[in-house]
Amino acid sequence: MSEPLHAPAGTQRALGTVVKVQSVTPRMRRITLGGEQIAAFSRAPAVATPAAWVKLFLPTGEGRAYTLRSVDRQAGTLDIDLVLHGDAFTNGHTAGQAQKAPDAHGGDGPASRWAAQARVGEQVAIAGPRSGGFAPPAGTDWLMLAGDGSALPAMQSIAASLPSSARVKAYVEITDDGECQPMDSAARWRTEWITAAPGQPGQRLCQRLMYRPLPPGNGYLGMAGESGAMRALKRHFLDRGIAPSQLSAKGYWKCGEADHKDR
C-alpha cells in the first residue's frame, strides 16, 4: 500500500508490517507492527511520551487515531490496541464461545473490522507521533484518570511512566468483567472498574465521578472516552472550580458516528 498523504507538519510517516496479532481481552485486539521504517519511527523522542498517539492508515487507505500502547525500541516494534465492537467483536470472537450482544459503541467501524481479521504479514502505515495531552502542572498532588475501554491503552501508557511518588485513582467503564486489564505502575495506583449501562456509554462513569468529593490539594484530571460523556465531565469539573490547566478531556469516539475527530 502507499504511504499516507497529508500528514501534519512535524510528524513522521512509516510503513509497517503486522508481525503479531493477539487478543488482550475478548474485545481488545493488539496489533504489533515492525519493519525497518517502524524501527526508525520508534526512536523518535515523542514516541515515549505518555499517551502519545498516531494515525493508523488501514489497508483500505482510511485513517484512524490510536494511542501507542507500548514501544520496544530494542526490537523495533510498537503495539496498538484496538477495541472490537459490533459485528467485529462477534466475528472476531473465539469460535465455540458464547456470543455476546454488541457493546455500547453501537456498531463497528473499518478499524474494528480490520483488527478482528488482521493477519501477520499485512502492511499498514502510521503517521505521528502526536501528544496525548497528559501534562500535569508542577506541584500536582494527585491524579485522577477516567475513561472507557478505548482509554485503557492511554491509561496504561501513563501508568508505566509515573514515579513511585505519584498518587492515582483511575475509573474505567467497561462492558463486563472480562475487559479488566492490569495497570502496571510504580505509582500508588488504584483502579475502580464500572460496568457500563447497556446502550448508555459513559452514563455510569459520569454518575460515579460527578457525585464524589475530590481529594485535598492540587489535582490533575485526565479523561478520555465517548465524546458526549467527556464534554459533560469537562463542564462539570470546570464548574466545580478545576482550572483548565488541571484538566484534559478527550473524545476518542462518538456514539453513532463512524469517524469522530476530537483529538
N, C-alpha and C positions, 0 to 999 in steps of 0.2 A: 504494500500500500504506500501511497505518497505521504510525505511528512505533512503535519498540519500547517495551514496557512494563517496569516494574520495573527500571530502570537503577539501579545502585548510587549512593548519595549522593555528591555531588561530581563526578559525571560529566555530560557534555553529551550530548544526543541530536541527531542531524541526519539529514535525509532527503537522499540524494544521487542523482544521475543518472550512469549509466555514460557517460563521454564518450570513452573509448578502451579497446580491448582488444588486447593484443599478447602474443605468445609470447616469453618471455625465453629459454627453453630448451625442448626437447621436452616436459619435464614441469613447467614453471613458467609459469603464465599471470598476466600483470599486468593488473589492473583499475584504471583511473583514474576516480575519482569527482569530480564537480564539481557546481556549482549554488550558489544563494545560501546555503543552510544549511551546506554543506561549506566554503564560503569563510569563513564566520564561525567554524566549528569549527577551521579550520586556523590561526586566530590565537591559539588557546589556548596559553599558555606551555608546558604539559606535552606538547603535541604534538611539540615539538622535542627532548625528552629521548631519549637513546639507547635503542633497542629498545622504545619506547612501543607499546602495543597497544590495539586497540579490539575491541568485539564487533560483528561484521558480521551483520546480520539479512537473510537471503535473501528473495526474493520469496515463498517458502512460509511465511515467518514464523520459521523455525528460525534460531538464532543460533550463531555460532562465533567464537572468539577468533583474531585475526590481528594480526601486527606491522605497523605502518605502515612500509612500505619507504621512502617519501620523501614530503615535503610541499613544495608550491610555493605559498607564501603570495601571491606576486605574481599567479599565475594563479588562485588559489583552488581548487586541486585537491590530491588526495592519491592515492598509489599503494598498492595492496595486492597482494602476490604470493601466489598460491595454488598449492599443489602438486597436480598431476593424478596420480591413481593408479588402478589397477584399470581398469574399463571406461571411466572418464572420460578416461584417457590414451589408450586405444585409439581411442575415438570422436572425441577432440579432436585427434588427430594429423593432420598434413597428409596429404591424400589423395594416394595414389600412392607414399608412402614405405612401406618395410617396417614391419610392425607388430612391436612388441617385447612380450615377456612382461610381465605386470603386475609392478610392483615390490614391494619387501619390505613396503610398508604393508599389504598383504593386503586389497585391496578399496578401494572408493571410497565416500565419504560424500556428503551433499547439497551441501556447499560445493564439493567437487571436481567433481561433476556439473554444477552451475550454472556454475562457471568455464569448463568446457570448451565450453559453449554460450552464454555471456553475450554480449549484443548491446548496442551503443550505443543509448542511449535508455531502457534499463531503469532502474527505480528500486529502490534498496536503502537500508536505514537502518544507521546505526552509532551506538554509544554508547561513551563513554570521554572522553579517553584514560586509560589506566592505566599504571603504571610497569612497565617490563620487568625491574626488579630488578638492573640493572647499576650497581653502586655500589662501585668500588674505593676502599679506605680511603686517606687521605692517606699519602704516603710509599711507595706501591706502586712497585716497581722494574720489574716485568714483568707482562705479561698473557698468559694462555693461554685461548683460546676453543675450544670443541669442540661439535660437533653434527652433525646430518644435514641433508638438503636443506631440511627445514622450518625450520631455524635460520638459513638463509642471509640472509633479509631482516633479521633482528635483527643478525647479524654485520656486514652491510653498513651498517646504520644506525649501529652502534657505530664501525665503521671511519671513517666520514665525520666523526665527532665528535672523534676523537683528535688530540692535538697531535703535532708532529714529534718531541718528546722521548720519546714512548711506544714501548716495545718489545713486539711482539706476535707470538705464534705461534698460528696457527689450524689446527685439524684438522677436516676436513669429510668425512663419509662420504656418498658419492653412489652412484647406481645404475650410472653409466658416465661416461666422459669427456665426453659431450655435456652433462652437467649442471654443468660447471665454469663459474663466473662471475667477473668481475673484482671485486676488493676495493679500491676506490679509497680511499686514506687518505694523510694526511700523515705518519702514524706509520711507524716501521721495522717493516714488516709482512711476515710470511712465511706462506704457506698450504701445507699438506700435504693433498692430496686422497687419500682412501682409498676404494677400490671395495668396496661392501658385499657380504657373502656372501649369495647367494640365499636368501630365506626366513629370514634371521637378522639382523634390523635391529639395529644397534648393536654387534654382536659384534666386528667388526674394529676399530671405533673404540675399544671398551673394551680390546681386546688391545693396541692401539698405545699407549694412554695409561697403562695400568697397569704397563707394563714399561719406562718411560723415567724417567731422573732429571729432577728439576726444577731449574731454574736457581737460582743462589745469590741471596740477597736476599729481599725481601718481594714475594710474588706475589699475583695475584688470578686465580681461575679462573671463567670464565663458560661454562656448558654448557647446552645445550638440545637436545631431540630426543625420541626414543622413551622413554616413561616408565620402563620397566624398566631400560633402559641407563643413564638418568640417575640412578636410585636406586642402581644398582651403583657408578657412578663416584663419586657423592657419598660413599657409605660408604667406598670405597677411599681417597679423599683425606683424609677426616676421620681414618681410621685411620693415615694417614701423617703426621698432625700438622698438617694445614692447619686453621687456625681457621675456625669458621663464618662470621666476618665477611669472610674471604678467598675465599669460595666462593658461587656461585649456580648452582643446578641446577634446570632447569625441564622438566617433562614436557609437551611440546606435543601429543603424541598417544600412543596405546597400541595396540599390535598387537592386532587382533581386536576393538577397541572403537570404535564409531562416533562417540561424543561424549564423549571423555575430558576431564575438568576438572582441571587441575593448575597453573593459572597464579596 
